[in-house]
């Protein structure tokens, strides 16, 4: 009986430690700075190879083309509206 109780207490303590670790991991992952860091890395990886640091010119050109397209569209709409 005492062995069963001590085994049960040990199991409860191990479960508490696992839960505490899980809560710490969740708190870290939900922290705003961690979220911002992850998103910055995602955006950066879209334009730069993270392993080598080489620029990804295909994605850079696509983004630059989109910006130029939006500027041209605004210029046309402004000219038509005047």
LUMFIZA-99172 format. One record per atom (N, C-alpha, C): residue number from 1; atom name; x, y, z. Coordinates in steps of 0.05 Angstrom, whole numbers. Layout:
<pts>
fimi,nudo,u,v,w
NUM,CA,X,Y,Z;
...
</pts>
This chain:
<pts>
fimi,nudo,u,v,w
1,N,16,-24,0;
1,CA,0,0,0;
1,C,17,25,0;
2,N,39,25,16;
2,CA,56,49,17;
2,C,71,53,-9;
3,N,78,30,-21;
3,CA,92,32,-47;
3,C,73,44,-68;
4,N,47,36,-67;
4,CA,28,46,-86;
4,C,24,76,-82;
5,N,24,85,-57;
5,CA,20,113,-51;
5,C,45,129,-60;
6,N,69,119,-55;
6,CA,93,133,-63;
6,C,95,134,-93;
7,N,87,112,-106;
7,CA,88,112,-136;
7,C,68,132,-147;
8,N,44,133,-134;
8,CA,24,152,-143;
8,C,33,181,-139;
9,N,46,186,-116;
9,CA,56,213,-110;
9,C,78,221,-130;
10,N,95,202,-136;
10,CA,117,207,-156;
10,C,105,213,-183;
11,N,85,197,-191;
11,CA,72,202,-217;
11,C,58,229,-218;
12,N,45,237,-196;
12,CA,33,263,-194;
12,C,54,285,-197;
13,N,76,282,-183;
13,CA,97,302,-185;
13,C,109,304,-213;
14,N,113,282,-227;
14,CA,122,282,-254;
14,C,102,296,-273;
15,N,77,291,-268;
15,CA,56,304,-284;
15,C,56,334,-279;
16,N,60,342,-255;
16,CA,61,371,-248;
16,C,85,384,-263;
17,N,108,370,-263;
17,CA,131,381,-276;
17,C,127,384,-306;
18,N,114,363,-318;
18,CA,109,365,-347;
18,C,89,387,-353;
19,N,69,390,-336;
19,CA,49,412,-341;
19,C,62,439,-337;
20,N,80,442,-318;
20,CA,94,468,-314;
20,C,111,474,-338;
21,N,125,454,-348;
21,CA,142,458,-372;
21,C,125,466,-396;
22,N,102,452,-399;
22,CA,84,459,-422;
22,C,73,487,-419;
23,N,66,495,-395;
23,CA,56,522,-391;
23,C,78,543,-397;
24,N,102,537,-389;
24,CA,125,555,-395;
24,C,129,558,-425;
25,N,128,535,-439;
25,CA,131,536,-468;
25,C,109,552,-482;
26,N,84,548,-472;
26,CA,61,563,-484;
26,C,64,592,-478;
27,N,72,599,-454;
27,CA,76,628,-447;
27,C,97,640,-465;
28,N,119,626,-469;
28,CA,140,636,-487;
28,C,130,640,-515;
29,N,116,620,-526;
29,CA,106,621,-553;
29,C,85,643,-557;
30,N,70,649,-536;
30,CA,49,669,-538;
30,C,58,698,-531;
31,N,84,700,-523;
31,CA,94,727,-516;
31,C,96,744,-541;
32,N,87,769,-540;
32,CA,87,786,-564;
32,C,114,788,-578;
33,N,135,791,-563;
33,CA,162,793,-576;
33,C,169,768,-591;
34,N,161,745,-580;
34,CA,166,719,-594;
34,C,150,718,-620;
35,N,125,726,-619;
35,CA,108,726,-642;
35,C,119,745,-663;
36,N,127,769,-656;
36,CA,138,788,-675;
36,C,164,777,-687;
37,N,181,765,-671;
37,CA,205,753,-681;
37,C,200,731,-701;
38,N,180,714,-696;
38,CA,173,693,-715;
38,C,164,705,-741;
39,N,147,726,-740;
39,CA,136,738,-764;
39,C,157,752,-780;
40,N,176,765,-766;
40,CA,198,779,-780;
40,C,215,758,-794;
41,N,220,736,-782;
41,CA,235,714,-794;
41,C,221,703,-819;
42,N,195,701,-817;
42,CA,179,691,-840;
42,C,181,710,-863;
43,N,177,736,-858;
43,CA,179,756,-879;
43,C,207,758,-890;
44,N,227,758,-873;
44,CA,254,759,-881;
44,C,262,735,-899;
45,N,252,712,-891;
45,CA,259,687,-907;
45,C,246,688,-934;
46,N,226,705,-938;
46,CA,213,708,-964;
46,C,232,723,-983;
47,N,249,741,-972;
47,CA,266,758,-989;
47,C,295,751,-987;
48,N,304,735,-967;
48,CA,332,729,-963;
48,C,334,699,-956;
49,N,353,685,-968;
49,CA,358,657,-959;
49,C,370,658,-931;
50,N,357,646,-912;
50,CA,366,648,-884;
50,C,392,632,-880;
51,N,396,611,-895;
51,CA,421,595,-892;
51,C,445,610,-902;
52,N,443,622,-926;
52,CA,466,634,-939;
52,C,467,664,-937;
53,N,444,677,-933;
53,CA,442,706,-932;
53,C,440,718,-960;
54,N,438,701,-980;
54,CA,435,711,-1008;
54,C,407,721,-1013;
55,N,405,744,-1028;
55,CA,378,754,-1033;
55,C,363,736,-1053;
56,N,337,735,-1049;
56,CA,320,719,-1067;
56,C,308,739,-1087;
57,N,322,743,-1109;
57,CA,315,764,-1128;
57,C,288,760,-1140;
58,N,279,735,-1143;
58,CA,253,730,-1155;
58,C,231,743,-1138;
59,N,232,738,-1112;
59,CA,212,750,-1095;
59,C,215,780,-1092;
60,N,240,790,-1092;
60,CA,244,818,-1090;
60,C,233,832,-1115;
61,N,237,821,-1138;
61,CA,226,833,-1163;
61,C,196,832,-1163;
62,N,184,811,-1153;
62,CA,155,809,-1152;
62,C,144,831,-1134;
63,N,156,835,-1111;
63,CA,147,856,-1092;
63,C,151,884,-1104;
64,N,174,888,-1117;
64,CA,179,914,-1129;
64,C,159,919,-1152;
65,N,153,899,-1167;
65,CA,133,902,-1189;
65,C,106,908,-1178;
66,N,98,896,-1156;
66,CA,72,902,-1143;
66,C,71,931,-1134;
67,N,93,940,-1122;
67,CA,94,968,-1112;
67,C,91,987,-1135;
68,N,106,982,-1156;
68,CA,105,1000,-1180;
68,C,77,999,-1192;
69,N,65,975,-1193;
69,CA,38,973,-1204;
69,C,18,989,-1188;
70,N,20,988,-1162;
70,CA,1,1004,-1145;
70,C,6,1034,-1149;
71,N,31,1042,-1151;
71,CA,36,1071,-1156;
71,C,25,1080,-1182;
72,N,29,1064,-1203;
72,CA,18,1070,-1230;
72,C,-13,1071,-1228;
73,N,-25,1052,-1215;
73,CA,-54,1052,-1212;
73,C,-64,1077,-1198;
74,N,-51,1085,-1176;
74,CA,-59,1110,-1163;
74,C,-56,1134,-1181;
75,N,-34,1135,-1196;
75,CA,-29,1157,-1215;
75,C,-51,1159,-1236;
76,N,-59,1136,-1247;
76,CA,-80,1135,-1267;
76,C,-107,1143,-1255;
77,N,-113,1133,-1232;
77,CA,-139,1140,-1219;
77,C,-139,1170,-1212;
78,N,-117,1180,-1203;
78,CA,-116,1209,-1197;
78,C,-119,1226,-1222;
79,N,-106,1217,-1244;
79,CA,-108,1232,-1269;
79,C,-137,1232,-1280;
80,N,-150,1208,-1278;
80,CA,-177,1206,-1288;
80,C,-196,1222,-1270;
81,N,-192,1223,-1245;
81,CA,-209,1237,-1226;
81,C,-206,1267,-1229;
82,N,-184,1277,-1239;
82,CA,-181,1306,-1241;
82,C,-195,1318,-1265;
</pts>
